[in-house]
């Protein structure tokens, strides 16, 4: 992954805003009765953030921000995948404890990815996928 083009300041600011939107949704899961991952996936800030990722993805192509957009999009969709797995486990009564564990672990994973990505953005670095 090579980033050759300089990143526009407006796009860097937008990427910070997108991380903030994801962080706000995750934070709402911490301070409310919702789990982190469900607040992250169903909260309007995260949904808006993913829409912005897709809408502006072509604008960041070739810059270090491209890796951040990919990181954010993959965080969202892998969280969706793990929640779907957890929901399928709930259907099998014996899978409820494992489903709960998956939801909690995915919540921590989402928080980790938000923090790690945002720190890399602050340092102007690529983020691995």
N, C-alpha and C positions, 0 to 999 in steps of 0.2 A: 504494500500500500504506500504509494508515494504521493506526497502533497507538494505540488510545484507552484501553484498559484497562491498569491497572498490572499488572506481572508479579509473581506470587507468588514470594517468596524461594525456596521449595522447588522451584518449576519452573525458576528460574534455576540453582539448584544442580544439578538434574537435567540441564539443558542443558550445563553444564560437564562433568558425568560422561559424557554422550554424546560430547562432543568428545574427552574423555580416552580413552574406549573406542576411538574411531576412530583416535586418535593412537597408542595402544598397538599396534593391529593394523598400522598403517603402519610403526611403529618396528620391529616384529618382521620386517617385510620388508627393512628396512635392515640389521639385524644377523644375519639368517639367509641361507640360500641362496635363499629365495623372493624374488620381485620385490615391490616395495612394493604394487603394485596387486593382485597375487594374494593377498598376506597381508591386505590391506585387505578384499578381497571374500570370502575364505574363512575368515578368522579369527573365532572365536566372539565376540570383543569387538565387532567391527563388525556382525556379524549381530544380536547382542543390542541394539546401539545403534539399528539400523534398526527393530527390533521395538518398542523403546521410543518411537522417533519416531512410529510409526504408532499405538501404544497411547495416547499422551498428546497427540496432535496436536489433538484437540478442546479439551483443557484450556488450550492456549496461544493459541487463536484470539482475535484482536483485540488481542494484545500484540505487542511487538517480538520476542518469542521465536518467533512464528509464522514470521517470515522465516528464522530460524535452523533451525527444523525443516525447512522447505522446502529450504533450502540443503543440509542434511545428507542429506536423502532424495534430492535430485537428484544430489548428488555420488556417492552409492552407485550409483544406477541408470545414470547416464551412464558411470561406470567399467565397469559390467557391459556396457553397449553397446559400448564401445571394446574390451574384452577379447573379446567375441564377434566383432567385426570382425577382430581380430588372429588369432583361432583360425581363422576362415574363410580368412584369407590364408596361414596355415601350410599348409593343404591344397594350395594351389597352390605348389609348391616355390619358384618364383621370388619369392613374396611373403614368404618367411621374414624377410629383412632388414627389410622394411617392417613386418611384424608385430612384430618385436623393437623397432623404433623406436616403434611405437604403444604397446607395453607400458611402455617406459621413460618416454615422454612422459606417458602417463596416470598413472604413478606420481608424477612431479613435479607434475602437475596436482592430484592427490589431496592431496599434502602442502601445496601452495599453498592449497587450499580449506580444509583443516583449520586452518592457521595464520591465514589471513585471517578466517575465521569466528570462531575463538576470540578473536582480538584484538578484533573488533567486539563480541563478547559481553562481554568484560572492560570495554569502554567503555560498555556499555549501549546500543549502537547497533543499528539494523536492518542486515541484510546483504542486499545486492542479489542478485538471481537472474539 
